[in-house]
């Protein structure tokens, strides 16, 4: 059998149990308020880290194998490996779909993985007051400055690889909540009033056909939305000691990106 095929089969047999194991031994997902967005982000990847290490080890072994490989792989092992590859195939399909169809933005949103842009729905931009619109833009600029569309795409892949684990889905949902809270805080630290940002979020939530996965980060309506609004109406939380962006930039560099003109705003048709 070809060396690449053996590598794929062995990787599947190794990664399958390792992707499920962290979801069996770890406790429930932490609350969004426990450790903030960086902790919730790290929780997603700690669960995937053992698989990454294991696949790297298998890759090192495969590179030393002759081609074609002299390892015998039974039909039973091939069948098992193919079954364990189902989450990988599902994750690849969902990731490709997300790239091809990012979805229509409701109200305001950020699109683009490597060159994120703030997008405004024309009707939303025309109907809300100027201060409310500015608050929505500030929130989305914070997403763009942290390359959050790319981070969201990667986190969804990491979560899909652990399908059908409910614990992985819970970690992803916790991070989404913590992410929106963090961007709310970033926007407010640029001078945006919490009341204006709350008004922007409610304006999007009330729009007909609003998608809870778009529109100023409305990931979960209902109780999650109520908590977020109450948080915005409360005093701004104390600034955390560090909140690095995806690119690992310092806080002064992040502030420059938040106000930089290259985070272009365009309307969504």
N, C-alpha and C positions, 0 to 999 in steps of 0.2 A: 504493500500500500504506500502511496505517496506520503512523504514526510509531512507535508502540510495538512493532509487529511488526518493523519495520526495525531498531529498537534491539536487540531480542532476537536477530535473525539475525546482525547485525554483532558483537554481544557474544559469541555462540557461536563465530563464526569467529576472533575475536581471542583468546578465552580458551582455546580448545582447545590450540593449540600452546604457549601460555604456561604452561599447567598441566603439560605434559609436559617442557618445556625444563629446569626446575630439576632434574628427576629424571635427566636425561641428562648434565648438566654437573657436578652435585655428586657428591662422593664418597659412600662408604657412610655409613650412619647411625652417629653417634658412640655410644660405649658410655655406659651409664647413669651411670657414674662420672665422665665427662668433662664438667665444668661443672655437674653436678647437674641438678636438675629445671628451673630457669629456662632453662638452655641448651637442654635437650631440648624444652621448650615453645616456645621461640623458633624452633627448627629447623623445627617444623611450619608456622609461619606465615610464615617467610621464603620458603618454597617457594610460598606462595599470594599473597604480596605483589605480584609483578608483575601478576598477573591482576586483583587489586583495583584497582590503579592504572589499568590499561588499560580496565577496565569503567567506571571513573569518568570517564576521558577520553571514552569513547564516549557516556556519558550526557550530558556537557556538550555534545557535538556534537549529540546527538539533541534536546536541549531547544531548540536554535537552528534545527532543521529545521521546515519547514512541516508542517501536519497536514491532509490526508494528505501523506506524504513524496513528493518529486519524484525520489527515487533509484530507479533501475531495478534490480530484483533478479531475476537469471535463475533458472530452475528448478534448474539445476545447483548454484548457490550455496545455494538453499533446501535442497536435499537434503543438501549438505555440512554446513550449519548444524544441521539436524535430527540428523544423525549425531553431531555434536560435542556436542549437548545431552544425549546419553544419560547421561553421568556426572552431569549436573545432576539429571536426572529420578531416577536411581538414588539419589543422595544425598538428595533430597527425600523419597522414599518411605521410605528407611531412617531418616531423622530423625523422620518422622512415626510410624513404628512404635515407635521408641525412646521417644517421648513417651507413646504409648498403652499399651505393654507394657514397663515397665522391668525385668521379670523378677523372679522370686522370690529373695529374699535368703536365702543359706545362712549360718547362723551369725550374723554381724553385717554390717551394711552401712549406706550412707547414700543416701537417696533424696530427690528434690525438687530442682528447678533453682534456684528463687528463694528457697525456704524449706526448705533441706535439714534432714532429720531423721535421727537414728540409729535404725535398726531392728534388733531382736534377734529371732532365731528362738526361740520359747519353749523348745523342747527343748534347744537349745544353752545358753541361759541357765540352765537348771535343772541341766545335767550338769557344767559346768565349774566349777572352784573360783572363789571370789570374786575373788582377785587376777588370775586369767586373764581373767575376764569384764571386770574394770575395765580391763585393758590393751586388750582389744578395743574397749571403748567409747571410751577415750582416743584410739585410732587413728582411729576413725570420727568422733569430734568434731573432730579435726584436718582431716579431709576436709570436714566441714560448714563449719568456719570459713573454709576457702579456697574454698568454693563449687565443689568439685571435680566434683560431678555435672554442673553447667552447663559447666564447662571440658571435661569428658569428651565431652559431647554436641557441643560446638562443634568439638573436635579431630577427632571422628569425621566430622563434615561436611567439614572441611577435607581430611581424608584421602580420603574418598569422592569428592570432586571430582577427585582425581588418579587415580582408578581407570582402568586396572588396574595402576598402577605399584607394583612391589614395593618400591621405595625409599621411597615414601610410607608404605606399611604398616610398613616397618622403623622409620621415624622415630616412628610412632605407638606401636609396641611398645616402643621405647626410652624414650619419654616415660612410658608406663604403668609400666615398671619403676622409673624414676627417681622417679616420683610416689609410689609405695608406699614406697620407701626414705626419701623426705623426710618422709612422714607417720609412718613408724616413728620417725624421729628426733624429730619434733615431740612424739609421745606420750612418748618416753623423757625428753625435757626437762621434762615435767610431773611426773616422778617415777616413771614406769612402768619396771619392770625389763624388760630385753631378754628375759630368760628367760621371763617371763610372757607377753609378746607373742608370742614364738616358740611357746609352748605353745598359745596361742589359734589361731594360724595353722595349726598341725599338727592341732589338733582339728577345724577346719573342713575341712581337706584330707582327713581320714579319714572324713568323714561320707558315707554312701551317697548317690550321685547328686549329689555336689558339683559345681557348675558352676565351671570355672576362671575365668570372667569375673566371678564374684561371690564374696562371702565374704571379707572383709578383703583385698580386692584381689588375689586369687589369679589373676593374669592368665595366668601360664605355669607349669604344674606342672613337675616334673622338675628339670632343672639350675637353672632360675631359682628354684625353691622352695628348693633346697639352698643356693644362694648367699645367699638372703635370710635363711635361718635362721642360717647361719654369721655373717652380718653382725650379726644381733641378739645373738649370743652374744659378739661382740667388744666392746671398749670403745666407748662412744658417740663418733662422729666429732666433730671440732672443729666448733663452730657456724659456719656460713657468715656472711660479712659482711652479707649481705642476702638475704632470701627473701620477697619481697612476695607478698601474696595476690592473688587475681583482682581484688578490689575495690581493690587498691592501698593497703591500709592499712599502718600502721607496725607494727613488731613489738610494742610495748606494747599497741596496740589488738587485735592478733591474740591475744595472750595473754589479754586480757579476754574475747574471743569463745570461746576454748577452754574457759574455765571458766564461761561464762554459762549460766544455767539454760534459756534459750529454745531451746537445741539439744535439743529434747525427744526422749526415747527412747520408742519404742513397739514393741510386739511384732509380729512378722510371723505372720499366720495360716497 
